[in-house]
């Protein structure tokens, strides 16, 4: 998976069609889209750059707000690991160079179908990053999306995560 998509409960089939249409318009006619066992969560594996996909969808919402009806949030995923602290720690280490020395960061964990300790995970991951922590206004977010036995990990700027509702709301301001 290199995209995580959230939607309203029970609208997963419509969301799957919508994200398939969007990815096809962007140039990937055969993405692997999975409706997970968790309500309102889909994953997609696309040959396209997930960061470019999120940016292009953001642009299309600004041009045509009603072109997206079912997707709520779209998050690019850079690494996938098993859901255990050692594997997650290792994958974060592989990405940590994308935070420059002067940038601050925050760790965000979304946990679904897992009893892994968030506190322990944050402690272990934070040990790998020597930068300053900023919970309110970080330059980068270490996003850890736990989906049962699999975990998606990314180091993102706030603008890399697409919140369809926030984007549409900003148009009416």
N, C-alpha and C positions, 0 to 999 in steps of 0.2 A: 504494500500500500504506500502511495505517496501523497494521497489526499484523504482527509477525514472530513466527512460532511455530516452536519446535524440537520434534523428536520423535526417537525411536529410529529408526535406519536401517531401511528396508523397511516401516515402519508409516505411511508418508505417507498412503495412502488412508484408513486408519482414523482418522488424526488429522484429515484433511480433513472426514470425516463428523462427527467429534466437535465440531470448532470450528464447523461449519455449524449443528449442533443447538444449541450454546450460544448462538450469535449470534441464532438464530431465537427461542429462549426469551427473550432479552433485547430482542427487538423488531426485528431486521433479518432479514427473510425472504429477501433476495436479496444476501447478501455475495458479493464476488468473491474466491474462495479459489484460490490457485495453488500447486501442488506444483512447487517450483523444480527446476532440474537438479542442485542440490546436495543430497546425501543428508541427510535429516533436517531440511530447511528448507522451511517453507511461508510464504506471505505472504497477508494478507487485506486487502481494502478494504471497510470497513463504514461505513454512514452514522452509526453510533453513535460517541460519544466514546470513543476507544481507552483513555483513562485510566479511565473509568467501567467499561468492559468488564473491564479487568484487576482493578479493585476488586471488581466483582460476582463474578467467577470465584473470586477469593481467598475471598470470603465463602461461596460455595457449597462450596468445599473444606472450610472449617472446619465447616460444617453437615453436609456429607455427603462425607467424604474420597474415596469411591470413585466419585463422579460424574464425575471426570476420570481417564481411564485412559491416554491416549496423548500428550496435550500435556505437554511437559517444562518449557519456558519460554515465556512470552508477554511480548513487549516492545512497548509503544506507540511508534509512529513519527510524528514531527511533520512532518518535511520529507523529501522524496526528491530526490536529485540524481544527475547523472551521476557516475561514479567518476573524478573528477580533482580534484586538490588545490584549484584555484581555485573550482570549483562547491561543493565541500564547505565550504570556508572561508566562502563567501558565505552558504550556508544556516545555518551556525553563527552568523554575525553577526546574522541575522534573529531568532535565538532567544535570543541572549546576555542580553537584558534580563530573562529569567526567573530569572537568578541575581542576588540582591540583593547590595549592596555588602559586607555582612558575611558572606556565605556563602562557604565554601570549595568547591573543585571538583576533579574528576579527569576525565581523558579516557580513555575505554575504547574500544578499537578491536577489532572482530571482523572478520577479513579472510577472505573466501572467494573463490576463483577470481580473485585480483587480485595484481599484483606492485607495486602502489603502495607507496611507502616510508612505513612507519608512523612512523618517526622524523621525517621531513620533515613529514608530515601533523600530527603532534602539535605540532611547533615552530610551524607556521603557524597552527593553531587556537589554541594557547596565547597567541600574540601578540594575538589578538582579545579575550582575557579578562584583565581587570586584577586579578581576585580572587586570593586566596591559594590555593595548591595544597595538597591533602591527599590523599595516596595511600591512607592507611589508613582514614580516616573522613570522607569528603567530605560536605558538605551536598547537593551536586548532582553528577550524573555526566553528562558530555557523552558520550553513547552514539553511536558511529559504527559502523553495521552495513554492511559492504561485501559485496555479493552480485554479484560479477562486474562488469558495466557499470553497475549501479544501486547507490546507497547510501542507506540510511535513517539519519536523524539525529534525535536527541531530546536534550533536557536534562531529566533525571529525578531524582527522589529515589529512594533505594534501594528504597523500598516500591512504586514504580511498576512495577518489573520483577517479574513473577510467576515464581517458581521453584516448580513444583508439588511437587517432592521436598522442598525445605526447608520448605514450608508444612505438608506432611503430617508431616514429622519433628517439627516444633514442636508438633504435637498430642499426640505421645506422650511429650514431655518432662515 
